């Protein structure tokens, strides 16, 4: 196909990729006819841009591998930091709870005194139950005396 016809197709936007490559090859040669030299800078620029784009694609693929490693490391650091912060928060809450909860878990107050010894508390409770226990007659009398 004639170069001038390809130029017309190019400016109409009807060229294929192969035809555009042919135009770039033609205009990057040193022997371009005088009446077509005005188009040489355009196609030289396009050829240069095309080569830079190809180089950028190859550089981008190598950057992608290293950037994936960087992203993975960042995510790992963020996850580990979150876990550490959560553990620190739990330990802090547990420490505060112990600090404010100075009394032991099991205690009883008898006559204004606090007792924590289980055996002593059990003995005091059994003594109190024995003192309060009623026989059947006393129980029935206490239930029906209110009438």
C-alpha positions as CSV (number, residue, x, y, z in Angstrom):
1,X,0.0,0.0,0.0
2,X,1.2,3.5,-0.8
3,X,2.5,5.6,2.1
4,X,0.3,8.5,1.2
5,X,-2.8,6.3,1.3
6,X,-1.6,5.0,4.7
7,X,-1.2,8.6,5.9
8,X,-4.7,9.4,4.8
9,X,-6.1,6.4,6.6
10,X,-4.0,7.3,9.7
11,X,-5.4,10.8,9.9
12,X,-8.9,9.4,9.3
13,X,-8.4,7.0,12.2
14,X,-8.8,3.9,10.1
15,X,-5.4,2.3,10.3
16,X,-4.6,-1.0,12.0
17,X,-1.7,-1.5,14.5
18,X,0.4,-3.1,11.8
19,X,-0.2,-0.2,9.4
20,X,0.8,2.3,12.1
21,X,4.0,0.3,12.7
22,X,4.8,0.4,9.0
23,X,4.3,4.2,9.0
24,X,6.6,4.6,12.1
25,X,9.3,2.4,10.4
26,X,9.0,4.4,7.2
27,X,9.3,7.8,8.9
28,X,12.2,6.8,11.2
29,X,14.3,5.9,8.1
30,X,16.8,8.5,6.9
31,X,15.6,8.4,3.3
32,X,12.2,10.0,3.6
33,X,10.9,11.8,0.5
34,X,11.0,15.6,0.7
35,X,7.3,16.2,0.5
36,X,6.7,13.7,3.5
37,X,9.5,15.0,5.8
38,X,7.0,17.2,7.6
39,X,5.5,14.0,9.1
40,X,8.8,12.6,10.3
41,X,8.9,14.3,13.7
42,X,5.3,13.1,14.5
43,X,6.1,9.5,13.8
44,X,9.6,9.7,15.4
45,X,7.9,11.0,18.5
46,X,5.3,8.2,18.4
47,X,8.1,5.6,17.9
48,X,10.0,7.0,20.9
49,X,6.9,7.0,23.1
50,X,6.1,3.4,22.1
51,X,9.6,2.3,23.0
52,X,9.4,4.1,26.4
53,X,6.0,2.5,27.1
54,X,7.5,-0.9,26.4
55,X,10.4,-0.2,28.7
56,X,8.1,1.0,31.4
57,X,6.1,-2.2,31.1
58,X,9.1,-4.3,31.7
59,X,10.3,-2.1,34.6
60,X,6.8,-2.1,36.0
61,X,6.7,-5.9,36.2
62,X,9.9,-6.0,38.2
63,X,8.5,-3.3,40.5
64,X,5.3,-5.2,40.9
65,X,7.2,-8.1,42.5
66,X,9.1,-5.9,44.9
67,X,6.0,-3.8,45.6
68,X,4.0,-7.0,46.4
69,X,6.7,-7.9,48.9
70,X,6.5,-4.5,50.4
71,X,2.7,-4.6,50.6
72,X,2.8,-8.1,52.2
73,X,5.3,-6.9,54.8
74,X,3.2,-3.8,55.6
75,X,0.1,-5.9,56.1
76,X,2.0,-8.3,58.3
77,X,3.4,-5.5,60.4
78,X,-0.1,-4.0,60.7
79,X,-1.6,-7.3,61.8
80,X,1.1,-8.0,64.3
81,X,0.7,-4.4,65.7
82,X,-3.0,-4.9,66.0
83,X,-2.6,-8.2,67.9
84,X,0.0,-6.6,70.2
85,X,-2.2,-3.7,70.9
86,X,-5.1,-6.0,71.7
87,X,-3.0,-8.1,74.1
88,X,-1.7,-4.9,75.8
89,X,-5.2,-3.7,76.2
90,X,-6.3,-7.0,77.8
91,X,-3.4,-7.0,80.1
92,X,-4.0,-3.4,81.1
93,X,-7.7,-4.1,81.9
94,X,-6.8,-7.2,83.9
95,X,-4.2,-5.2,85.9
96,X,-6.7,-2.4,86.6
97,X,-9.3,-4.9,87.7
98,X,-6.9,-6.5,90.2
99,X,-5.9,-3.1,91.5
100,X,-9.4,-2.0,92.2
101,X,-10.7,-5.4,93.4
102,X,-8.5,-5.6,96.5
103,X,-11.0,-7.8,98.4
104,X,-10.7,-11.6,97.9
105,X,-13.4,-13.4,96.1
106,X,-15.0,-15.1,99.1
107,X,-15.5,-13.1,102.3
108,X,-18.3,-12.6,104.9
109,X,-18.9,-9.9,107.4
110,X,-20.0,-11.0,110.8
111,X,-20.6,-8.5,113.6
112,X,-18.8,-5.8,111.6
113,X,-15.7,-7.9,111.0
114,X,-14.6,-9.3,107.6
115,X,-13.7,-13.0,107.5
116,X,-12.0,-14.7,104.6
117,X,-11.2,-18.1,106.2
118,X,-13.6,-20.6,104.7
119,X,-13.4,-23.0,107.7
120,X,-14.2,-20.2,110.2
121,X,-17.1,-18.9,108.0
122,X,-18.5,-22.5,107.7
123,X,-18.3,-23.0,111.5
124,X,-20.0,-19.7,112.2
125,X,-22.8,-20.5,109.7
126,X,-23.5,-23.9,111.2
127,X,-23.6,-22.3,114.7
128,X,-26.1,-19.7,113.4
129,X,-28.3,-22.4,111.8
130,X,-28.3,-24.5,115.0
131,X,-29.4,-21.5,117.0
132,X,-32.2,-20.6,114.6
133,X,-33.5,-24.1,114.0
134,X,-37.1,-24.7,115.2
135,X,-38.9,-27.9,115.9
136,X,-42.1,-28.7,114.1
137,X,-44.4,-27.4,116.8
138,X,-42.6,-24.0,117.0
139,X,-42.7,-23.8,113.2
140,X,-46.5,-24.5,112.9
141,X,-47.2,-22.1,115.8
142,X,-45.2,-19.3,114.1
143,X,-47.0,-19.9,110.8
144,X,-50.5,-19.9,112.2
145,X,-50.2,-17.4,115.0
146,X,-50.6,-14.5,112.7
147,X,-54.3,-15.2,112.2
